[in-house]
Amino acid sequence: MPRLTIRLAESAIADLAAIRSRYSDQGAPDIGDRLVQDIVTRVEMLRRHPDMGRPVPEFDQPFLRELIHPPFRIIYRRDPKHVRLVRVWRSERLLARLEDDEA
């Protein structure tokens, strides 16, 4: 199986920056850097194993998947030629459908 391309949505980039910032603000920038590096390492594994995550339970769509990397959920979209990192959120946070947010 050929390696897939990894793409990052702006929302995922912002999430990773927020993780770094949060730990830096708490006086522990090394922890934030390590967490972000660990997340990037997990995402890189998706190049060869794009289906290793489970479908996101809130959506139950086979193309929208997640990896659990405590305390985070790494949400990604699996497409035929690439993996798109969508969000990196705290594990206790649930995703909402767009129409749920607008109600």
Backbone hydrogen bonds, N-H to C=O, Kabsch-Sander energy under -0.5 kcal/mol:
donor,donor_aa,acceptor,acceptor_aa,energy
4,L,47,R,-1.6
5,T,81,K,-1.7
7,R,5,T,-0.5
7,R,83,V,-3.0
9,A,85,L,-2.8
13,I,9,A,-2.1
14,A,10,E,-2.5
15,D,11,S,-2.1
16,L,12,A,-2.4
17,A,13,I,-2.2
18,A,14,A,-2.3
19,I,15,D,-2.0
20,R,16,L,-2.1
21,S,17,A,-2.5
22,R,18,A,-2.9
23,Y,19,I,-2.0
24,S,20,R,-2.2
25,D,21,S,-2.9
26,Q,22,R,-1.2
27,G,24,S,-1.7
28,A,23,Y,-3.2
31,I,28,A,-0.7
32,G,28,A,-1.5
33,D,29,P,-2.6
34,R,30,D,-2.3
35,L,31,I,-2.7
36,V,32,G,-2.4
37,Q,33,D,-2.3
38,D,34,R,-2.6
39,I,35,L,-2.3
40,V,36,V,-2.5
41,T,37,Q,-2.3
42,R,38,D,-2.1
43,V,39,I,-2.5
44,E,40,V,-2.4
45,M,41,T,-1.1
45,M,42,R,-0.6
46,L,42,R,-0.5
46,L,43,V,-1.6
47,R,44,E,-1.5
48,R,45,M,-0.9
49,H,45,M,-1.9
52,M,49,H,-1.7
54,R,66,E,-1.9
56,V,64,L,-2.4
59,F,56,V,-1.6
60,D,56,V,-2.9
64,L,61,Q,-1.2
65,R,63,F,-0.7
65,R,76,Y,-3.0
66,E,54,R,-2.5
67,L,74,I,-2.1
69,H,67,L,-0.6
69,H,72,F,-2.9
72,F,69,H,-3.1
73,R,89,W,-3.6
74,I,67,L,-3.2
75,I,73,R,-0.8
75,I,87,R,-2.6
76,Y,65,R,-3.0
77,R,84,R,-2.6
78,R,63,F,-3.7
78,R,76,Y,-0.5
79,D,77,R,-0.7
79,D,82,H,-2.5
83,V,5,T,-2.9
84,R,77,R,-2.5
85,L,7,R,-3.3
85,L,83,V,-0.6
86,V,75,I,-2.9
87,R,75,I,-1.3
89,W,73,R,-2.1
91,S,71,P,-3.1
93,R,90,R,-1.7
100,D,97,R,-0.7
101,D,97,R,-1.7
102,E,98,L,-1.6
103,A,99,E,-0.8
